[in-house]
């Protein structure tokens, strides 16, 4: 009888110990599985910070008003208002400049910059060596393309069929139905849809006012007052 009791006790202790060790070795369900980690991290990786924005006037990123120093992430939509100018500094991927009433969406990789112009005002892109770019319009528009450095390939729809044209530095052309503008490294181009915009110009409105004030002041200083006699230089003969 005592032997049976002792055996039962030892067996009970052994079973309890086994279950206790199993519970300690059980996986932590709070830790993300590879699938969940990939799903959670994929969105974050796609929205990684890629640059900063220099903003003058009304500028929005994803519908939110921003000021100079705002971060720019992959997949962002950047919009300039009626008085807005924006310079998007993308580091190794170059620079994008927006004049007023322009909206773009950016999709970037390590050596490629894809831009969709959702509202076409005036857009300038500068690329460093080793970076490719494709720019498309969300809606058809009459577009002026000006290349100031390097060259760009323009795909557009003509009256007969789809066509290609190469523009080189200092060349400008207008296209009625633009499809895509692509360029590779060491290049700069402007896509212009607004009347009176100047290619590759990004002058903040505040500076325009300052220059105007300086010009007006210079004119006022240069013109003598009506009640003052004109100054004559040189020796007056006796």
KOLKOL-172343 format. One line per 5 residues: their letters; for each residue x, y, z of N, C-alpha, C. Coordinates in steps of 0.2 Angstrom, whole numbers, plus 2048, in hexadecimal, padded with zeros to 3 digits. Each point is the difference from the previous one (the first is absolute). Example, Ala and Ser with C-alpha at 12.3 -4.5 7.8 and 13.67 -1.06 7.14 Angstrom:
residues 2
AS	842 7E4 827 7FC 806 800 804 806 800 | 7FE 805 7FC 804 806 801 7FC 805 803
//
This chain:
residues 238
XXXXX	804 7FA 800 7FC 806 800 804 806 800 | 805 800 804 805 806 801 804 801 7F9 | 801 7FA 7FD 804 801 7FA 7FC 803 7FA | 7F9 7FE 800 7FC 803 7FB 7FF 807 801 | 7FF 802 807 7FF 807 801 806 804 7FE
XXXXX	806 7FE 801 807 803 7FF 800 800 7F8 | 7FE 7FB 7FD 801 800 7F8 7FB 805 7FD | 7FA 800 803 7FB 805 7FE 802 807 801 | 803 802 805 803 806 802 805 802 7FB | 805 7FC 7FF 805 801 7FB 7FE 802 7F9
XXXXX	7FB 7FC 7FE 7FD 801 7F9 7FC 806 800 | 7FD 802 805 7FC 807 800 805 805 800 | 805 800 804 805 805 7FF 804 801 7FA | 801 7FA 7FD 803 800 7F9 7FC 803 7FB | 7F9 7FE 800 7FB 803 7FB 800 808 801
XXXXX	800 802 806 7FF 807 801 806 804 7FE | 806 7FD 801 806 803 7FE 800 800 7F8 | 7FE 7FB 7FD 800 800 7F8 7FC 806 7FE | 7FA 800 802 7FB 806 7FE 803 807 802 | 803 800 805 803 807 802 805 802 7FB
XXXXX	805 7FB 7FE 805 802 7FC 7FD 801 7F9 | 7FB 7FC 7FE 7FD 802 7F9 7FD 807 800 | 7FD 802 805 7FD 807 800 805 805 800 | 806 7FF 803 806 804 800 803 801 7F9 | 7FF 7FA 7FC 803 800 7FA 7FC 802 7FA
XXXXX	7F9 801 802 7FB 802 7FB 802 806 7FC | 7FF 801 7FA 801 806 7FC 7FC 806 803 | 804 806 7FF 7FC 806 803 7FC 802 7FA | 7F9 800 801 7FC 802 7FB 800 807 7FE | 802 804 805 801 808 7FF 805 802 7FB
XXXXX	805 7FB 7FE 805 802 7FC 7FD 7FF 7F9 | 802 805 7FB 7FD 800 7F9 803 7FA 7FC | 7FC 7FC 7FC 802 7FB 7FC 804 804 7FA | 804 7FC 7FC 803 803 7FA 7FB 803 7FC | 7FA 7FD 7FF 7FB 803 7FB 7FD 807 803
XXXXX	7FF 800 807 7FD 806 802 805 805 800 | 807 7FF 802 805 805 800 801 802 7F9 | 7FF 7FC 7FB 801 803 7F9 7FA 804 7FE | 7FA 7FE 802 7FA 805 7FF 801 806 803 | 802 800 807 800 807 803 806 804 7FE
XXXXX	806 7FD 7FE 806 804 7FE 7FF 802 7F9 | 7FD 7FC 7FC 7FF 802 7F9 7FE 807 7FF | 7FA 802 803 7FD 806 800 805 806 803 | 803 7FE 805 805 805 803 806 801 7FC | 803 7FB 7FD 805 800 7FB 7FF 804 7FA
XXXXX	7FA 7FF 7FE 7FD 804 7FA 800 807 801 | 7FE 802 806 7FF 807 802 806 803 804 | 806 7FD 7FE 806 803 804 802 807 7FD | 803 804 805 801 807 7FE 806 800 7FB | 7FF 804 7FB 804 800 7FA 803 807 7FF
XXXXX	7FD 805 803 803 807 7FF 7FC 805 804 | 801 806 7FF 7FD 806 803 7FD 805 7FB | 7FC 804 803 7FD 805 7FB 801 807 803 | 802 804 7FB 801 807 801 7F9 804 7FD | 7FC 803 805 7FA 802 7FE 7FF 807 801
XXXXX	7FD 804 7FB 7FF 807 800 7F8 801 7FE | 7FC 803 804 7F9 801 7FE 7FD 7F9 802 | 7FA 7FF 7FD 7FC 7FA 802 803 7FA 7FC | 802 7FB 804 803 7FA 7FE 7FD 7FA 805 | 7FD 7FB 7FD 7FD 7FA 803 804 7FA 7FE
XXXXX	801 7FB 805 802 7F9 7FF 7FA 7FC 803 | 7FE 7FC 7FB 7FA 7FB 802 7FA 804 803 | 7FF 806 7FE 7FA 804 802 802 804 806 | 806 800 803 801 803 806 805 806 7FF | 7FE 806 802 805 806 7FF 807 7FF 803
XXXXX	805 802 7FD 807 7FF 802 804 806 7FF | 805 801 804 805 805 800 807 7FD 7FE | 804 805 7FF 807 7FD 7FE 803 7FC 805 | 803 7FA 7FE 803 7FB 805 7FB 7FA 800 | 7FA 800 7FE 7FC 7FA 800 803 7FB 7FC
XXXXX	7FF 7FA 803 803 7FA 7FD 7FB 7FD 7FA | 804 7FD 7FB 7FC 7FD 7FB 801 7F9 7FF | 7FB 7FC 800 801 7F9 800 7FE 7FD 7F9 | 802 7FA 7FF 7FE 7FD 7F9 7F9 7FF 800 | 7FD 801 7FA 7F8 800 800 7FD 806 802
XXXXX	803 805 802 7FC 806 802 7FE 804 7FA | 7FA 804 801 7FD 804 7FB 802 807 802 | 803 804 7FC 803 807 802 7FC 805 7FB | 7FD 805 804 7FC 805 7FC 802 807 802 | 801 804 7FB 801 807 801 7F9 804 7FE
XXXXX	7FF 805 805 7F9 804 7FF 802 806 7FB | 7FB 804 800 800 806 7FB 806 804 801 | 803 801 806 806 804 802 805 7FB 802 | 800 7FA 7FF 805 7FB 802 806 7FE 7FC | 806 800 802 805 7FD 7FD 804 7FB 805
XXXXX	802 7FB 7FD 803 7FA 804 806 7FD 7FC | 805 7FF 804 806 7FD 7FE 801 7FA 804 | 7FF 7FA 7FD 801 7F9 803 807 7FE 7FF | 804 800 805 807 7FE 800 800 7F8 802 | 802 7FC 7FB 800 7F9 800 807 7FD 801
XXXXX	805 804 802 806 7FD 801 803 7FD 7FA | 802 7F9 800 803 7FD 7FA 7FC 7FF 7FA | 7F9 802 801 7FB 7FF 7FB 7FF 807 7FC | 803 805 803 800 807 7FC 7FB 804 804 | 7FC 805 7FC 7FC 805 802 7FA 801 7FC
XXXXX	7FA 801 803 7FA 802 7FC 7FE 806 802 | 7FE 805 7FC 7FD 806 801 7F9 801 7FE | 7FC 803 804 7F9 801 7FE 7FE 808 800 | 7FE 802 7FA 7FD 807 800 7F9 800 802 | 7FC 805 801 7F9 800 803 7FC 7FC 7FC
XXXXX	7FB 7FD 804 7FA 7FC 7FD 803 7FA 7FC | 804 7FC 804 803 7FA 7FD 800 7FB 805 | 7FD 7FA 7FE 800 7FA 805 803 7FA 7FD | 805 7FD 804 803 7FA 7FD 800 7FA 805 | 801 7FA 7FE 801 7FA 804 806 7FD 7FF
XXXXX	804 7FE 805 807 7FE 7FE 800 7F8 803 | 803 7FC 7FC 802 7F9 801 807 7FF 7FF | 804 7FE 805 807 800 7FF 803 7FA 802 | 806 7FE 7FC 804 7FB 802 807 802 801 | 805 7FC 800 807 802 802 803 804 7FA
XXXXX	7FE 7FE 7FA 803 804 7FA 7FA 802 7FB | 7FA 800 802 7FB 802 7FC 7FB 805 803 | 7FD 804 7FC 7FB 805 803 7FB 801 7FB | 7FA 7FD 802 7FA 800 7FC 7FB 806 803 | 7FE 804 7FC 7FC 806 802 7F9 800 7FC
XXXXX	7FA 800 803 7FA 801 7FD 7FE 807 801 | 7FF 804 7FB 7FE 807 801 7F8 800 800 | 7FD 801 806 7F9 800 800 7FC 806 7FF | 804 806 801 7FD 806 7FE 806 804 7FD | 800 802 7F9 805 802 7FD 801 808 800
XXXXX	804 802 803 802 807 800 807 801 7FD | 805 800 804 807 800 7FD 804 7FC 805 | 804 7FB 7FD 804 7FB 804 807 800 7FD | 805 800 804 807 7FF 7FE 803 7FB 804 | 804 7FC 7FC 803 7FA 803 808 800 7FE
XXXXX	804 800 805 807 7FF 7FF 803 7FA 802 | 803 7FC 7FC 803 7F9 802 807 800 800 | 803 7FD 805 807 7FF 800 802 7F9 7FC | 806 7FF 7FF 803 7FA 7FC 7FD 7FA 803 | 7FE 7FB 7FC 7FE 7F9 802 7F9 800 803
XXXXX	7FC 805 7FF 7F9 800 802 7FC 800 7F9 | 7FA 7FC 800 7FC 801 7FA 7F9 803 803 | 7FC 802 7FB 7FA 804 802 7FB 7FE 7FB | 7FA 7FF 802 7FA 800 7FC 7FA 804 802 | 7FE 805 7FC 7FB 805 802 7FA 7FF 7FC
XXXXX	7FA 7FF 803 7FA 7FF 7FC 7FB 805 803 | 7FB 802 7FB 7FA 804 802 7FA 7FC 802 | 7FD 801 805 7FA 7FD 802 7FA 801 7FB | 800 807 7FD 7FB 802 7FB 804 803 7FB | 7FD 7FF 7FA 803 803 7FA 800 807 800
XXXXX	805 803 7FD 800 808 800 805 802 7FB | 800 806 7FE 804 803 7FB 806 802 805 | 806 7FD 7FE 806 801 804 806 802 7FD | 804 805 803 806 802 7FD 806 7FC 804 | 804 7FD 7FD 806 7FD 803 806 804 7FE
XXXXX	804 802 805 806 803 7FE 806 7FD 804 | 805 7FE 7FC 806 7FC 803 806 805 800 | 802 801 806 806 805 802 806 7FC 800 | 800 7FA 801 806 7FC 801 7FF 7F9 7FE | 805 7FD 7FD 7FF 7F9 7FE 7FB 7FF 7FA
XXXXX	7FC 7FB 801 7FB 7FF 7FB 7FA 7FC 803 | 7FA 800 7FC 7FA 7FD 803 7FD 7FC 7FA | 7FD 7FB 801 7FC 7FC 7FB 7F8 802 801 | 7FD 802 7FC 7F9 802 801 7FB 7FB 7FB | 7FC 7FD 804 7FB 7FB 7FD 7F9 804 800
XXXXX	7FD 801 7FA 7FA 804 7FF 7FC 7FD 7FB | 7F9 802 800 7FC 7FD 7FB 7FF 806 7FA | 801 7FE 7FA 7FF 805 7FB 7FA 7FE 7FC | 7FE 803 7FB 7FA 7FF 7FC 800 7F9 7FD | 806 7FD 7FE 800 7FA 7FD 801 7FA 805
XXXXX	805 801 804 802 7FA 805 804 803 805 | 802 7FB 805 804 802 805 807 802 7FD | 803 805 803 807 802 7FD 805 801 806 | 806 801 7FE 806 801 805 804 806 7FD | 802 804 804 805 805 7FE 805 801 806
XXXXX	806 802 7FE 806 801 804 801 808 800 | 800 802 806 801 807 801 807 801 804 | 805 804 7FD 806 801 803 801 806 804 | 805 802 803 801 806 804 7FF 806 7FC | 7FC 805 803 7FE 806 7FD 7FB 7FF 7FA
XXXXX	7FC 7FB 800 7FB 7FF 7FB 7F9 800 804 | 7FB 802 7FD 7FA 801 803 7FA 7FE 7FA | 7FB 7FC 802 7FB 7FE 7FC 7FA 800 803 | 7FA 800 7FD 7F9 800 803 7FD 7FA 7FD | 7FC 7FC 804 7FD 7FA 7FE 7F9 800 803
XXXXX	7FB 7FE 7FB 7F9 801 802 7FD 7FA 804 | 803 7FA 7FF 7FE 7FB 804 806 7FC 803 | 803 802 805 806 7FD 803 7FF 7FA 803 | 804 7FB 7FF 7FF 7F9 804 805 7FF 805 | 807 801 7FF 805 7FF 805 806 804 7FE
XXXXX	804 802 805 806 804 7FF 805 7FC 804 | 805 7FD 7FD 805 7FC 803 807 803 7FF | 805 800 805 806 802 7FF 805 7FC 805 | 806 800 7FF 805 7FC 804 806 805 801 | 801 801 807 806 803 802 803 806 7FD
XXXXX	803 805 804 803 806 7FE 7FB 804 7FB | 7FA 801 803 7FB 803 7FB 7FB 805 804 | 7FD 804 7FD 7FC 805 803 7FA 802 7FB | 7FA 7FF 802 7FB 802 7FB 7FA 803 804 | 7FC 804 7FC 7FA 803 803 7FA 7FE 7FC
XXXXX	7FA 7FE 803 7FA 7FF 7FD 7FB 805 802 | 7FE 804 7FB 7FC 806 801 7F9 800 7FD | 7FB 801 804 7F9 800 7FE 7FD 806 801 | 803 805 804 7FD 806 802 803 806 7FC | 7FB 804 7FE 802 806 7FC 804 805 804
XXXXX	806 802 7FD 804 805 804 805 7FD 804 | 800 7F9 801 805 7FD 805 807 800 7FC | 805 801 804 807 800 7FD 804 7F9 801 | 802 7FD 7FB 803 7F9 802 806 801 805 | 800 7FB 804 806 800 805 800 806 805
XXXXX	7FB 804 800 800 805 805 7FC 7FF 806 | 804 801 806 7FC 7FF 806 802 806 805 | 7FD 805 7FF 801 806 804 7FA 801 805 | 802 800 806 7FA 801 805 7FD 806 7FF | 7F9 801 801 7FD 806 7FF 802 806 805
XXXXX	803 7FE 806 803 805 804 806 803 7FD | 804 7FC 7FC 806 803 7FD 7FE 804 7FA | 7FA 7FE 7FD 7FE 804 7FA 7FE 807 803 | 7FC 801 805 7FE 806 803 806 804 802 | 805 7FD 803 806 803 802 804 803 7FA
XXXXX	801 7FC 7FB 803 803 7FA 7FD 806 7FD | 7F9 7FF 800 7FC 806 7FE 801 806 804 | 800 7FF 806 801 806 805 807 803 7FF | 805 7FC 7FF 807 802 7FF 800 804 7F9 | 7FD 7FD 7FB 800 804 7FA 7FC 806 800
XXXXX	7FB 801 803 7FC 806 801 804 805 804 | 804 7FE 805 804 804 804 806 803 7FC | 802 7FB 7FC 806 803 7FB 7FE 805 7FC | 7FA 7FF 7FD 7FD 805 7FB 7FF 807 803 | 7FD 7FF 806 7FF 807 804 807 803 802
XXXXX	805 7FD 802 806 803 801 803 802 7FA | 7FF 7FD 7FA 804 802 7FA 7FD 806 7FD | 7F9 802 801 7FD 805 7FD 801 806 805 | 802 806 7FD 801 806 804 7F9 803 802 | 800 804 805 7FA 803 802 7FF 806 7FB
XXXXX	7F9 802 7FF 7FF 805 7FB 802 807 802 | 801 801 806 802 807 803 807 801 800 | 804 7FB 7FF 807 800 800 803 801 7F9 | 805 805 7FF 803 801 7F9 804 7FA 7FF | 800 7FE 7F9 805 7FB 7FE 807 801 802
XXXXX	804 7FB 802 807 801 802 804 7FF 7F9 | 804 805 7FF 805 800 7FA 807 7FE 803 | 803 7FB 7FD 806 7FF 801 805 803 7FC | 806 801 802 806 803 7FC 800 807 802 | 805 804 7FD 802 807 802 7FB 805 7FC
XXX	7FD 804 803 7FC 805 7FD 804 806 7FD | 800 801 7FA 805 806 7FE 7FD 807 802 | 805 804 801 7FF 807 803 7FE 805 7FA
//
